[in-house]
Structures are given as C-alpha cells and as structure tokens.
Amino acid sequence: MNLGLEGKVALVTGGAKGIGAAIVRSFFEEGAQVAILDRNPENAQSLIYEIGCKKEEIFCIPTELTEESACREAVEKIIQKTGRIDHLIHNAGTNDGVGLDSTPESFFSSLQKNLIHVFSLTHYSLEQLIKNKGSIVNIGSKVAVTGQGGTSGYAASKGAINALTREWALDLADKGVRVNAVIPAEVMTPMYQRWLDTLENPQKTLRSIEENIPLGKRMTTDQEIADSVVFLASSRSSHTTGQIIYPDGGYAHLDRSYGKILLD
C-alpha cells in the first residue's frame, strides 16, 4: 500500500529493537527517512545493517531521553541532517515496576523515563510538525485502561499519554497536525519472550494469555502494531485525530469470559 511517505522524515524513539524496530522497518518500506533516538546505538546499527539500507535512509542519534537538553539537541541534529521532521513517534518507555511500595523519588524517576521526554520532544519538534502539517503517534499501553498492579509509574505515564493524545489533537487541529495513539496489549517481542523464559512453565503461561485474546487466540505481532502506527502517521489517515487505537485482537475491551484461563 502506498501511504505517501516518500520524502518524509520520521523520528522514532526507542527504535532500535522490539516494537520500535518494527515501526522503523515499516516507515522505511514506505519510503520514509527514519531517525532513531535510542540510548543503545549498537542495537540501532545492527538493525540498520540487517535492513541493508543506505546510511542516510535510516540513522541513529544516541540520546538519553531522560535529559531535556539531549531531547532538544537530538531534534536540532535531525533538522540539520534532513531539513525537516514530518512524523514524531513516541515509542520509548519501560514497564519498570515502580509501585506503591516504591519511594516518591522512584515514582518521579519513572515519569522521567516514560513521560517527560514525550512532552520535551513534542515541544522541540512542534515548529517542524506545524510547518509540514505532520503527525504524532503515541505508543501507549493496555496498563492505562486495565491496570496491572505494582507499576504505578508506568501506569500513570501511559494514562497521561492517552490524555495528551486528546489534548494535543485539539491544540493542533487548526494547525493541520494530527495526533493519535496506538495501544499494544499482548505483543510477542524478544523482551516478552525473555520474560516468559523466566517462568516455571512458559508455554502454559503463553497458552493462558492467548486464551483471553478473542480474535484468533494469538499474540499480536510487532508488525501489526507497526503497520497501525505508520498508517495513522500517513496522509491515508488524513481526517483521523485524537483517536486511541487498540490493535490487540479484542484483548483490552471484550469480555474475558469469552476465553478460558488454563489452570491445570
């Protein structure tokens, strides 16, 4: 599908692996130039090598997103290198397990890791996004609507991202900038697989999770998340803004009694 992304520049945070890497691939396949902001440039370079693209087609700017000045400098470097920013994809974040038993300082740190950079990068990219009538896609989490337990910082951050999606969609509608969010639920990534591998019976746990996913009783793929993101960013979604999209097989919102948890 031609999404009209040739000649556009997409900024993807946390784009070196997992869902972020899938998003980078999808943008590249649609002809966009991609800037990866990530604290792990080695992983980003491995991805670039694996994709087999030219140096200017996908590039990484090593960035510590918890530092406000680093966010500003990264945006400046992208504009210097490409002359523009059209699409801002907020993917970076970590479910860090900062719960009610953690200190307030840990909670504030969790917000710094998962939320504050979302505002900072949007603020510093705003002039370009308005100039190019671009788009923002925020990557949220089912935790914001279902809860999880034991992860107050991450839940608060992702809940705020949902709220900012609607707030910014209103702020920027008259500027021609669209803002949407994509909410992953149970997505099979290398990180998810590593978590499964720590369990006593990974396959039993995986089957139990899949039983609660109504559509197909299977995990969502990172490619399905990425394709949703790139479509929302593109002009093929030209009248879509302020929307929170759940490509999750019905996991977050459909009655769990549809499935069956394997207890034996």
Backbone as CSV, one residue per row, in Angstrom:
resi,resn,N_x,N_y,N_z,CA_x,CA_y,CA_z,C_x,C_y,C_z
1,MET,0.845,-1.198,0.000,0.000,0.000,0.000,0.872,1.236,0.000
2,ASN,0.589,2.151,-0.921,1.371,3.383,-0.981,0.758,4.402,-0.027
3,LEU,1.478,4.703,1.044,0.966,5.606,2.071,1.432,7.042,1.881
4,GLY,2.123,7.303,0.799,2.540,8.671,0.513,3.603,9.201,1.448
5,LEU,4.510,8.332,1.894,5.526,8.742,2.862,6.896,8.998,2.241
6,GLU,6.985,8.879,0.910,8.264,9.155,0.256,8.680,10.603,0.501
7,GLY,9.934,10.792,0.891,10.458,12.126,1.133,10.130,12.681,2.510
8,LYS,9.390,11.922,3.304,9.063,12.360,4.661,10.130,11.871,5.632
9,VAL,10.214,12.532,6.783,11.168,12.158,7.824,10.395,11.805,9.089
10,ALA,10.650,10.601,9.586,10.001,10.124,10.813,11.035,9.999,11.921
11,LEU,10.699,10.535,13.076,11.518,10.396,14.277,10.879,9.314,15.138
12,VAL,11.644,8.268,15.448,11.121,7.144,16.236,11.980,6.967,17.484
13,THR,11.394,7.162,18.661,12.155,6.940,19.887,12.137,5.451,20.241
14,GLY,13.242,4.984,20.824,13.333,3.569,21.174,13.190,2.672,19.965
15,GLY,13.751,3.106,18.844,13.551,2.383,17.584,14.556,1.300,17.289
16,ALA,15.410,0.968,18.244,16.487,0.017,17.974,16.066,-1.435,18.063
17,LYS,14.956,-1.707,18.775,14.549,-3.103,18.946,13.057,-3.188,19.246
18,GLY,12.543,-4.419,19.232,11.156,-4.667,19.585,10.172,-3.950,18.677
19,ILE,9.107,-3.402,19.276,8.085,-2.704,18.507,8.689,-1.521,17.768
20,GLY,9.616,-0.811,18.406,10.247,0.333,17.763,10.958,-0.048,16.478
21,ALA,11.672,-1.162,16.484,12.375,-1.617,15.281,11.383,-1.964,14.173
22,ALA,10.258,-2.567,14.542,9.232,-2.890,13.548,8.659,-1.614,12.938
23,ILE,8.485,-0.577,13.755,7.995,0.707,13.252,8.999,1.316,12.270
24,VAL,10.284,1.256,12.623,11.336,1.763,11.730,11.279,1.040,10.388
25,ARG,11.159,-0.277,10.425,11.086,-1.064,9.187,9.902,-0.631,8.327
26,SER,8.745,-0.469,8.953,7.541,-0.124,8.193,7.669,1.250,7.545
27,PHE,8.209,2.226,8.276,8.421,3.540,7.678,9.392,3.450,6.507
28,PHE,10.484,2.716,6.694,11.475,2.582,5.630,10.867,1.920,4.391
29,GLU,10.080,0.878,4.596,9.459,0.179,3.471,8.494,1.069,2.700
30,GLU,7.955,2.096,3.374,7.056,3.036,2.712,7.790,4.232,2.126
31,GLY,9.127,4.214,2.200,9.910,5.242,1.534,10.300,6.426,2.381
32,ALA,10.019,6.385,3.686,10.378,7.496,4.557,11.827,7.376,5.022
33,GLN,12.410,8.504,5.363,13.709,8.543,6.025,13.441,8.479,7.527
34,VAL,14.242,7.694,8.243,13.934,7.453,9.654,15.111,7.828,10.535
35,ALA,14.820,8.630,11.566,15.800,8.968,12.598,15.426,8.204,13.863
36,ILE,16.340,7.377,14.340,16.134,6.615,15.566,16.787,7.362,16.724
37,LEU,16.004,7.639,17.772,16.578,8.165,19.003,16.590,7.031,20.014
38,ASP,17.787,6.637,20.452,17.904,5.468,21.317,19.196,5.569,22.115
39,ARG,19.143,5.031,23.318,20.351,5.031,24.158,21.274,3.871,23.817
40,ASN,20.860,3.008,22.894,21.660,1.839,22.506,21.998,1.905,21.018
41,PRO,22.955,2.752,20.638,23.274,2.909,19.211,23.789,1.629,18.563
42,GLU,24.397,0.728,19.368,24.885,-0.529,18.792,23.720,-1.359,18.269
43,ASN,22.638,-1.424,19.037,21.459,-2.154,18.578,20.857,-1.506,17.338
44,ALA,20.861,-0.179,17.320,20.326,0.532,16.160,21.161,0.247,14.917
45,GLN,22.473,0.238,15.080,23.337,-0.045,13.933,23.148,-1.471,13.440
46,SER,22.920,-2.394,14.357,22.649,-3.784,13.947,21.370,-3.859,13.128
47,LEU,20.356,-3.113,13.551,19.098,-3.077,12.805,19.302,-2.476,11.427
48,ILE,20.035,-1.376,11.356,20.294,-0.720,10.064,21.036,-1.659,9.131
49,TYR,22.023,-2.377,9.688,22.781,-3.349,8.884,21.876,-4.482,8.396
50,GLU,21.017,-4.946,9.285,20.104,-6.036,8.946,19.134,-5.626,7.838
51,ILE,18.620,-4.403,7.917,17.705,-3.913,6.890,18.432,-3.727,5.566
52,GLY,19.694,-3.339,5.651,20.502,-3.203,4.444,20.254,-1.910,3.687
53,CYS,19.984,-0.837,4.409,19.690,0.438,3.767,20.943,1.308,3.676
54,LYS,20.814,2.408,2.954,21.898,3.372,2.897,21.978,4.148,4.203
55,LYS,23.148,4.727,4.466,23.389,5.416,5.737,22.396,6.542,5.995
56,GLU,22.026,7.270,4.940,21.146,8.420,5.141,19.674,8.023,5.234
57,GLU,19.331,6.789,4.847,17.917,6.383,4.844,17.401,6.100,6.256
58,ILE,18.232,5.459,7.060,17.934,5.260,8.478,19.204,5.592,9.250
59,PHE,19.097,6.426,10.257,20.271,6.768,11.050,19.866,6.891,12.512
60,CYS,20.853,6.710,13.380,20.604,6.761,14.818,21.324,7.943,15.443
61,ILE,20.609,8.659,16.305,21.217,9.688,17.133,21.174,9.177,18.568
62,PRO,22.311,8.771,19.124,22.313,8.282,20.510,21.776,9.362,21.444
63,THR,20.747,9.028,22.208,20.061,10.041,23.013,19.635,9.467,24.349
64,GLU,19.965,10.153,25.411,19.452,9.829,26.736,18.186,10.658,26.926
65,LEU,17.036,10.031,26.710,15.778,10.757,26.657,15.372,11.362,27.996
66,THR,15.953,10.884,29.082,15.611,11.457,30.386,16.239,12.837,30.592
67,GLU,17.121,13.246,29.676,17.762,14.554,29.769,17.107,15.517,28.784
68,GLU,16.514,16.566,29.307,15.786,17.527,28.469,16.684,18.143,27.403
69,SER,17.906,18.460,27.764,18.824,19.070,26.801,19.167,18.105,25.671
70,ALA,19.236,16.815,25.988,19.523,15.811,24.963,18.374,15.718,23.958
71,CYS,17.149,15.869,24.433,15.992,15.864,23.535,16.064,17.045,22.567
72,ARG,16.371,18.216,23.101,16.485,19.407,22.258,17.595,19.252,21.223
73,GLU,18.755,18.771,21.668,19.892,18.610,20.763,19.607,17.570,19.685
74,ALA,18.886,16.506,20.031,18.572,15.471,19.045,17.681,16.023,17.941
75,VAL,16.688,16.792,18.323,15.808,17.404,17.324,16.614,18.344,16.421
76,GLU,17.482,19.126,17.005,18.314,20.035,16.216,19.179,19.266,15.221
77,LYS,19.750,18.145,15.653,20.609,17.342,14.768,19.817,16.755,13.611
78,ILE,18.609,16.302,13.876,17.778,15.741,12.802,17.461,16.812,11.765
79,ILE,17.107,18.000,12.221,16.783,19.080,11.289,18.016,19.473,10.484
80,GLN,19.186,19.515,11.129,20.424,19.818,10.421,20.712,18.776,9.349
81,LYS,20.428,17.528,9.656,20.770,16.427,8.742,19.763,16.271,7.605
82,THR,18.482,16.447,7.908,17.444,16.144,6.919,16.669,17.365,6.445
83,GLY,16.720,18.435,7.232,15.985,19.637,6.861,14.528,19.656,7.292
84,ARG,14.067,18.562,7.938,12.645,18.522,8.281,12.336,17.407,9.273
85,ILE,11.189,17.508,9.927,10.589,16.415,10.685,9.105,16.419,10.343
86,ASP,8.601,15.276,9.879,7.199,15.170,9.487,6.368,14.344,10.462
87,HIS,6.983,13.315,11.036,6.237,12.383,11.880,7.042,12.094,13.145
88,LEU,6.379,12.236,14.277,7.018,12.017,15.575,6.349,10.818,16.240
89,ILE,7.130,9.771,16.474,6.597,8.532,17.039,7.209,8.324,18.419
90,HIS,6.374,8.451,19.439,6.819,8.283,20.819,6.657,6.814,21.222
91,ASN,7.727,6.056,21.063,7.679,4.630,21.367,8.458,4.252,22.623
92,ALA,9.490,5.003,22.967,10.389,4.626,24.071,9.653,4.615,25.408
93,GLY,9.968,3.626,26.222,9.401,3.533,27.565,9.703,2.161,28.146
94,THR,9.514,2.041,29.462,9.795,0.761,30.107,8.855,0.525,31.274
95,ASN,8.307,-0.661,31.341,7.455,-1.045,32.473,8.383,-1.420,33.623
96,ASP,8.693,-0.423,34.451,9.784,-0.549,35.412,9.368,-1.057,36.785
97,GLY,8.101,-1.379,36.980,7.669,-1.973,38.247,7.776,-1.054,39.449
98,VAL,7.621,0.253,39.222,7.623,1.197,40.336,6.198,1.277,40.883
99,GLY,5.974,0.609,42.016,4.639,0.514,42.596,4.471,1.376,43.824
100,LEU,3.353,1.165,44.522,3.048,1.962,45.714,4.063,1.775,46.829
101,ASP,4.762,0.658,46.811,5.756,0.425,47.846,7.097,1.074,47.515
102,SER,7.185,1.696,46.349,8.412,2.403,45.957,8.410,3.805,46.561
103,THR,9.560,4.440,46.542,9.659,5.795,47.093,9.087,6.807,46.104
104,PRO,8.671,7.985,46.599,8.257,9.048,45.678,9.342,9.381,44.659
105,GLU,10.595,9.329,45.090,11.691,9.614,44.152,11.698,8.616,42.993
106,SER,11.428,7.342,43.297,11.371,6.324,42.245,10.206,6.581,41.301
107,PHE,9.086,7.040,41.866,7.924,7.363,41.040,8.251,8.504,40.089
108,PHE,8.891,9.559,40.609,9.259,10.688,39.758,10.228,10.241,38.660
109,SER,11.144,9.353,39.017,12.100,8.833,38.032,11.390,8.040,36.937
110,SER,10.368,7.287,37.325,9.604,6.531,36.343,8.890,7.457,35.359
111,LEU,8.332,8.545,35.878,7.709,9.526,34.994,8.740,10.132,34.045
112,GLN,9.948,10.354,34.543,11.010,10.910,33.708,11.353,9.947,32.567
113,LYS,11.355,8.661,32.866,11.706,7.659,31.854,10.593,7.429,30.840
114,ASN,9.359,7.611,31.282,8.240,7.175,30.443,7.350,8.289,29.916
115,LEU,7.455,9.495,30.478,6.501,10.541,30.102,7.135,11.870,29.740
116,ILE,8.086,12.337,30.533,8.566,13.716,30.385,9.177,13.960,29.008
117,HIS,9.920,12.982,28.496,10.544,13.161,27.177,9.501,13.255,26.064
118,VAL,8.316,12.689,26.292,7.252,12.778,25.291,6.865,14.248,25.094
119,PHE,6.717,14.967,26.196,6.430,16.402,26.095,7.626,17.152,25.494
120,SER,8.836,16.865,25.982,10.016,17.620,25.545,10.227,17.503,24.038
121,LEU,10.197,16.295,23.522,10.433,16.100,22.088,9.326,16.731,21.255
122,THR,8.089,16.646,21.735,6.990,17.269,21.002,7.172,18.783,20.979
123,HIS,7.535,19.344,22.116,7.761,20.794,22.196,8.834,21.239,21.200
124,TYR,9.953,20.526,21.174,11.061,20.947,20.313,10.830,20.618,18.838
125,SER,9.932,19.676,18.542,9.623,19.315,17.145,8.451,20.102,16.588
126,LEU,7.782,20.872,17.437,6.496,21.460,17.078,6.559,22.362,15.850
127,GLU,7.566,23.195,15.779,7.674,24.116,14.635,7.718,23.338,13.322
128,GLN,8.504,22.262,13.288,8.599,21.440,12.083,7.290,20.723,11.776
129,LEU,6.662,20.187,12.803,5.409,19.457,12.594,4.326,20.388,12.049
130,ILE,4.267,21.610,12.553,3.281,22.576,12.059,3.622,23.003,10.632
131,LYS,4.871,23.282,10.398,5.313,23.708,9.063,4.972,22.659,8.010
132,ASN,5.151,21.378,8.351,4.958,20.291,7.390,3.595,19.618,7.505
133,LYS,2.718,20.174,8.387,1.408,19.562,8.636,1.576,18.060,8.880
134,GLY,2.430,17.785,9.862,2.821,16.406,10.143,1.886,15.704,11.102
135,SER,2.418,14.696,11.777,1.591,13.887,12.671,2.419,13.381,13.840
136,ILE,1.712,13.066,14.916,2.301,12.461,16.105,1.547,11.165,16.377
137,VAL,2.283,10.103,16.645,1.659,8.856,17.097,2.323,8.454,18.406
138,ASN,1.520,8.356,19.448,1.998,7.952,20.763,1.757,6.466,20.963
139,ILE,2.762,5.763,21.477,2.599,4.348,21.795,2.280,4.237,23.275
140,GLY,1.062,3.800,23.575,0.626,3.677,24.956,0.766,2.253,25.464
141,SER,-0.134,1.863,26.347,-0.136,0.506,26.900,-1.528,0.187,27.435
142,LYS,-1.904,-1.075,27.341,-3.163,-1.524,27.928,-3.209,-1.255,29.426
143,VAL,-2.046,-1.165,30.063,-1.987,-0.937,31.512,-2.766,0.322,31.908
144,ALA,-2.813,1.309,31.004,-3.514,2.557,31.305,-5.011,2.362,31.469
145,VAL,-5.561,1.297,30.863,-7.012,1.084,30.951,-7.385,-0.167,31.734
146,THR,-6.492,-1.136,31.812,-6.803,-2.375,32.530,-6.181,-2.426,33.913
147,GLY,-5.130,-1.605,34.145,-4.316,-1.779,35.340,-3.471,-3.028,35.220
148,GLN,-2.491,-3.129,36.085,-1.656,-4.331,36.127,-1.325,-4.709,37.557
149,GLY,-1.119,-3.678,38.380,-0.657,-3.914,39.747,0.853,-3.793,39.817
150,GLY,1.336,-3.057,40.805,2.771,-2.976,41.034,3.538,-2.120,40.060
151,THR,2.858,-1.269,39.296,3.587,-0.467,38.314,2.967,0.920,38.171
152,SER,2.878,1.636,39.305,2.218,2.942,39.355,2.841,3.956,38.399
153,GLY,4.168,4.007,38.337,4.831,4.990,37.492,4.518,4.788,36.024
154,TYR,4.599,3.549,35.566,4.325,3.230,34.167,2.858,3.470,33.841
155,ALA,1.954,3.040,34.736,0.517,3.228,34.508,0.171,4.712,34.435
156,ALA,0.736,5.499,35.345,0.472,6.939,35.325,0.982,7.571,34.038
157,SER,2.152,7.166,33.600,2.733,7.715,32.375,1.885,7.379,31.160
158,LYS,1.472,6.137,31.049,0.700,5.722,29.881,-0.716,6.292,29.912
159,GLY,-1.279,6.458,31.119,-2.561,7.141,31.210,-2.445,8.585,30.754
160,ALA,-1.357,9.234,31.139,-1.120,10.615,30.717,-0.943,10.710,29.209
161,ILE,-0.304,9.724,28.621,-0.109,9.730,27.165,-1.453,9.651,26.447
162,ASN,-2.373,8.851,26.955,-3.714,8.819,26.366,-4.367,10.198,26.461
163,ALA,-4.248,10.829,27.625,-4.846,12.149,27.815,-4.202,13.185,26.900
164,LEU,-2.881,13.145,26.770,-2.185,14.104,25.916,-2.531,13.902,24.446
165,THR,-2.818,12.672,24.061,-3.234,12.425,22.678,-4.464,13.255,22.348
166,ARG,-5.447,13.245,23.240,-6.671,14.026,23.013,-6.398,15.539,23.154
167,GLU,-5.621,15.902,24.160,-5.315,17.317,24.397,-4.569,17.920,23.209
168,TRP,-3.543,17.230,22.729,-2.754,17.767,21.628,-3.524,17.742,20.313
169,ALA,-4.393,16.747,20.136,-5.216,16.722,18.928,-6.052,17.994,18.830
170,LEU,-6.583,18.458,19.971,-7.334,19.709,19.984,-6.415,20.916,19.803
171,ASP,-5.302,20.918,20.509,-4.348,22.023,20.403,-3.906,22.255,18.961
172,LEU,-3.713,21.175,18.218,-3.040,21.256,16.919,-3.960,21.084,15.725
173,ALA,-5.253,20.896,15.974,-6.170,20.663,14.860,-6.173,21.827,13.870
174,ASP,-6.172,23.047,14.382,-6.202,24.198,13.470,-4.860,24.452,12.806
175,LYS,-3.839,23.704,13.237,-2.513,23.803,12.603,-2.310,22.691,11.560
176,GLY,-3.270,21.782,11.452,-3.159,20.695,10.484,-2.297,19.541,10.942
177,VAL,-1.980,19.477,12.249,-1.166,18.387,12.795,-2.095,17.392,13.486
178,ARG,-2.006,16.138,13.104,-2.858,15.094,13.683,-2.100,14.353,14.788
179,VAL,-2.843,13.937,15.830,-2.247,13.241,16.971,-3.122,12.041,17.314
180,ASN,-2.528,10.857,17.301,-3.242,9.627,17.629,-2.366,8.742,18.503
181,ALA,-2.965,7.712,19.055,-2.213,6.770,19.891,-2.531,5.343,19.478
182,VAL,-1.537,4.487,19.591,-1.685,3.043,19.358,-1.350,2.336,20.665
183,ILE,-2.228,1.424,21.077,-2.091,0.784,22.380,-1.808,-0.712,22.223
184,PRO,-0.571,-1.129,22.387,-0.274,-2.567,22.372,-0.832,-3.245,23.631
185,ALA,-1.182,-4.496,23.498,-1.579,-5.307,24.659,-0.575,-6.445,24.812
186,GLU,-0.917,-7.607,24.290,-0.007,-8.755,24.383,0.694,-8.926,23.041
187,VAL,1.910,-8.394,22.953,2.673,-8.393,21.705,3.924,-9.239,21.887
188,MET,4.131,-10.171,20.979,5.303,-11.035,21.067,6.531,-10.303,20.535
189,THR,7.420,-9.963,21.447,8.694,-9.322,21.122,9.799,-10.108,21.818
190,PRO,11.064,-9.859,21.465,12.151,-10.529,22.190,12.107,-10.268,23.695
191,MET,11.727,-9.051,24.111,11.633,-8.745,25.535,10.529,-9.568,26.203
192,TYR,9.416,-9.708,25.524,8.303,-10.504,26.064,8.726,-11.964,26.206
193,GLN,9.429,-12.459,25.191,9.885,-13.845,25.239,10.867,-14.061,26.376
194,ARG,11.721,-13.073,26.645,12.658,-13.197,27.758,11.915,-13.274,29.086
195,TRP,10.820,-12.504,29.210,10.010,-12.591,30.431,9.384,-13.977,30.556
196,LEU,8.852,-14.495,29.472,8.263,-15.841,29.514,9.300,-16.870,29.956
197,ASP,10.511,-16.720,29.460,11.559,-17.698,29.748,11.978,-17.706,31.219
198,THR,11.610,-16.676,31.966,11.930,-16.662,33.403,10.917,-17.462,34.223
199,LEU,9.823,-17.872,33.616,8.745,-18.537,34.333,8.964,-20.044,34.399
200,GLU,8.311,-20.673,35.349,8.458,-22.120,35.520,7.910,-22.891,34.330
201,ASN,6.794,-22.429,33.772,6.185,-23.109,32.624,5.781,-22.063,31.587
202,PRO,6.738,-21.624,30.762,6.465,-20.548,29.807,5.329,-20.864,28.837
203,GLN,5.294,-22.073,28.330,4.281,-22.408,27.338,2.879,-22.422,27.931
204,LYS,2.748,-22.898,29.164,1.447,-22.893,29.826,0.959,-21.459,30.040
205,THR,1.869,-20.575,30.472,1.507,-19.174,30.667,1.095,-18.537,29.352
206,LEU,1.863,-18.800,28.300,1.550,-18.239,26.988,0.180,-18.711,26.504
207,ARG,-0.121,-19.998,26.669,-1.429,-20.521,26.241,-2.555,-19.857,27.034
208,SER,-2.334,-19.624,28.330,-3.354,-18.984,29.158,-3.630,-17.560,28.690
209,ILE,-2.569,-16.848,28.336,-2.736,-15.481,27.822,-3.484,-15.509,26.491
210,GLU,-3.077,-16.401,25.608,-3.698,-16.471,24.286,-5.182,-16.834,24.368
211,GLU,-5.559,-17.623,25.361,-6.966,-17.996,25.526,-7.844,-16.782,25.805
212,ASN,-7.252,-15.699,26.289,-8.005,-14.491,26.614,-7.954,-13.438,25.511
213,ILE,-7.438,-13.799,24.352,-7.402,-12.892,23.204,-8.457,-13.380,22.212
214,PRO,-9.615,-12.716,22.142,-10.738,-13.247,21.373,-10.441,-13.526,19.907
215,LEU,-9.788,-12.581,19.220,-9.591,-12.741,17.784,-8.370,-13.610,17.499
216,GLY,-8.619,-14.858,17.142,-7.548,-15.769,16.748,-6.835,-16.451,17.888
217,LYS,-7.144,-16.057,19.125,-6.473,-16.643,20.292,-4.956,-16.721,20.069
218,ARG,-4.400,-15.567,19.724,-2.959,-15.487,19.479,-2.446,-14.120,19.891
219,MET,-1.141,-14.050,20.061,-0.488,-12.785,20.366,-0.536,-11.860,19.150
220,THR,-0.530,-10.568,19.403,-0.358,-9.585,18.347,1.107,-9.582,17.929
221,THR,1.378,-9.371,16.640,2.767,-9.269,16.192,3.233,-7.817,16.245
222,ASP,4.532,-7.636,16.373,5.062,-6.269,16.365,4.809,-5.603,15.022
223,GLN,4.740,-6.401,13.952,4.458,-5.843,12.632,3.052,-5.267,12.560
224,GLU,2.104,-5.912,13.224,0.730,-5.391,13.239,0.650,-4.056,13.967
225,ILE,1.408,-3.929,15.047,1.463,-2.640,15.743,2.104,-1.593,14.838
226,ALA,3.217,-1.952,14.223,3.946,-1.013,13.371,3.099,-0.539,12.201
227,ASP,2.373,-1.445,11.576,1.550,-1.061,10.432,0.439,-0.102,10.848
228,SER,-0.119,-0.303,12.049,-1.128,0.629,12.556,-0.529,2.015,12.750
229,VAL,0.683,2.056,13.303,1.363,3.323,13.556,1.619,4.072,12.257
230,VAL,2.184,3.376,11.283,2.571,4.035,10.038,1.340,4.493,9.266
231,PHE,0.272,3.699,9.288,-0.969,4.120,8.627,-1.525,5.391,9.277
232,LEU,-1.558,5.438,10.611,-2.065,6.623,11.304,-1.199,7.851,11.045
233,ALA,0.097,7.633,10.886,1.003,8.753,10.614,0.814,9.300,9.207
234,SER,0.399,8.460,8.297,0.376,8.814,6.879,-0.844,9.651,6.498
235,SER,-0.781,10.207,5.298,-1.891,11.007,4.787,-3.109,10.164,4.449
236,ARG,-2.973,8.856,4.430,-4.139,7.997,4.217,-5.067,8.020,5.427
237,SER,-4.602,8.571,6.531,-5.438,8.796,7.722,-5.657,10.291,7.919
238,SER,-5.853,11.011,6.828,-5.812,12.469,6.848,-6.917,13.129,7.670
239,HIS,-7.988,12.400,7.996,-9.059,13.007,8.803,-9.233,12.276,10.124
240,THR,-8.156,11.653,10.596,-8.181,10.903,11.848,-7.266,11.588,12.855
241,THR,-7.848,12.051,13.938,-7.042,12.658,15.003,-7.737,12.470,16.343
242,GLY,-6.934,12.452,17.402,-7.460,12.285,18.750,-7.958,10.882,19.044
243,GLN,-7.535,9.919,18.237,-8.032,8.555,18.391,-7.022,7.674,19.130
244,ILE,-7.554,6.759,19.935,-6.736,5.809,20.679,-7.100,4.425,20.155
245,ILE,-6.173,3.831,19.413,-6.441,2.616,18.634,-5.840,1.406,19.339
246,TYR,-6.617,0.324,19.383,-6.209,-0.900,20.077,-6.113,-2.073,19.090
247,PRO,-4.962,-2.260,18.431,-4.791,-3.427,17.566,-4.373,-4.637,18.415
248,ASP,-5.331,-5.198,19.167,-4.987,-6.202,20.185,-5.864,-7.447,20.145
249,GLY,-6.563,-7.650,19.037,-7.419,-8.835,18.940,-8.591,-8.813,19.905
250,GLY,-8.947,-7.641,20.408,-10.060,-7.517,21.332,-9.706,-7.741,22.789
251,TYR,-8.424,-7.815,23.091,-7.993,-8.188,24.444,-8.440,-7.189,25.500
252,ALA,-8.255,-5.897,25.253,-8.458,-4.907,26.312,-9.924,-4.625,26.609
253,HIS,-10.802,-4.777,25.609,-12.153,-4.279,25.780,-13.264,-5.315,25.678
254,LEU,-12.962,-6.511,25.219,-14.016,-7.512,25.084,-14.062,-8.407,26.320
255,ASP,-15.224,-8.947,26.616,-15.477,-9.720,27.835,-14.512,-10.899,27.948
256,ARG,-13.781,-10.966,29.066,-12.807,-12.032,29.259,-13.462,-13.410,29.387
257,SER,-14.765,-13.451,29.673,-15.417,-14.757,29.784,-15.469,-15.477,28.442
258,TYR,-15.164,-14.733,27.370,-15.078,-15.354,26.052,-13.999,-16.414,26.033
259,GLY,-12.917,-16.135,26.780,-11.790,-17.075,26.814,-11.816,-17.944,28.049
260,LYS,-10.748,-18.692,28.246,-10.656,-19.592,29.379,-9.220,-19.606,29.861
261,ILE,-9.007,-19.298,31.124,-7.658,-19.365,31.691,-7.331,-20.820,32.018
262,LEU,-6.186,-21.255,31.558,-5.776,-22.634,31.812,-5.188,-22.742,33.203
263,LEU,-5.861,-23.453,34.067,-5.424,-23.558,35.440,-4.726,-24.883,35.737
264,ASP,-4.917,-25.850,34.890,-4.368,-27.182,35.164,-2.995,-27.363,34.535
